[in-house]
Amino acid sequence: MGKIKLEGIEVMVRIGLLEEEQYAPQDLYVSLELSYDFSSIRKSDEITDGIDYREIVGFVREFSNAYDGKTLERFAHLLAIELKEKFVFSKVRLSVDKPRYVKKLGLREIRVEVER
């Protein structure tokens, strides 16, 4: 068993409770920790026996571009479920950072985390 960590995948998402957020996509940062069995790729050293990071990043961006919702919690939950369905992970830990309103609210970060 092993883990892949992909930190800060930049995506554009139509998400938010405010009217201005619902009409204009905004930047989010998605970070993933993906657990899966490395035994096949460890033996062969061939990407076809493992997981290509480019596919994961592309999938996260496609999901994000198509998403239209209000809360980070739902976005993170649905993305984690779809990642587990598409790829062969035993566990997905996912966090989503929303930088747009951090300064306005006097915060250092706004982050939602889920694990499936």
BATORNU-425401 format. One record per residue (C-alpha): x negated, y, z negated; residue in one letter. Coordinates in steps of 0.001 Angstrom, whole numbers. Layout:
       u       v       w aa
       X       Y       Z  a
...
END
This chain:
       u       v       w aa
       0       0       0  m
   -1151    3526     707  g
      51    7113    1055  k
     -44    9717    3772  i
     297   13351    2696  k
    1274   16034    5189  l
    1296   19467    3566  e
    3075   22558    4825  g
    4633   21558    8136  i
    5919   24881    9451  e
    9494   24708   10741  v
   12236   27130   11749  m
   15644   26380   10249  v
   19052   28011   10228  r
   19779   27721    6514  i
   21092   29870    3693  g
   24026   31189    1768  l
   23761   34804    2926  l
   25326   35838    6221  e
   21995   37165    7500  e
   20415   33742    6893  e
   23119   31868    8772  q
   22510   33736   12028  y
   18720   33893   12165  a
   16466   30877   11679  p
   13813   31300    9021  q
   10468   29726    8204  d
   10360   26802    5817  l
    7399   24623    4873  y
    7967   20887    4563  v
    5460   18701    2724  s
    5607   14920    2767  l
    4105   12096     758  e
    4815    8838    2577  l
    4113    5417    1050  s
    3704    2402    3308  y
    1691    -778    3793  d
   -1676      53    5405  f
   -2742   -3607    5787  s
   -2158   -3894    9570  s
   -3889    -657   10563  i
   -6651   -1301    8062  r
   -7490   -4548    9865  k
   -7061   -3415   13474  s
   -8000     285   13271  d
   -5373     864   15990  e
   -2734    3591   15620  i
    -140    1257   17137  t
    -381    -747   13889  d
     192    2322   11751  g
    2020    5625   11795  i
    1064    8476   14104  d
    1167   11754   12161  y
    2095   13631   15331  r
    5327   11638   15580  e
    6235   12490   11996  i
    5523   16197   12453  v
    7476   16233   15726  g
   10414   14467   14088  f
   10472   16959   11178  v
   10454   19874   13629  r
   13220   18395   15800  e
   15396   17712   12754  f
   14788   21251   11475  s
   15590   22912   14802  n
   18913   21064   14985  a
   19888   21641   11345  y
   22545   24200   10443  d
   23468   24344    6771  g
   23462   26310    3550  k
   21285   24654     921  t
   17707   23438     689  l
   18923   20520   -1408  e
   21069   19109    1398  r
   18411   19789    4028  f
   15763   17923    1989  a
   18102   15033    1194  h
   19158   14479    4825  l
   15612   14826    6160  l
   14294   12253    3667  a
   17027    9790    4624  i
   16386   10201    8350  e
   12625    9826    7906  l
   13125    6544    6052  k
   15489    5288    8751  e
   13169    6183   11644  k
    9825    5130   10147  f
    8708    2179    8015  v
    8000    3943    4724  f
    8698    2244    1443  s
    9036    5664    -217  k
    9326    9275     914  v
    8604   12202   -1389  r
    9488   15482     280  l
    9314   19126    -743  s
   10650   22181    1050  v
    9382   25702     379  d
   11423   28757    1317  k
    9143   31810    1344  p
   11565   34423    2721  r
   13169   35545    -571  y
   10312   34856   -2979  v
    9124   38438   -3312  k
   12649   39849   -3349  k
   13535   37616   -6325  l
   10225   38164   -8136  g
    9150   34528   -7807  l
    5946   32808   -6768  r
    7785   30063   -4880  e
   11155   28531   -4123  i
   10824   24754   -3719  r
   13160   21770   -3600  v
   11803   18236   -4032  e
   13443   14877   -3340  v
   12311   11284   -3402  e
   13923    8367   -1590  r
END
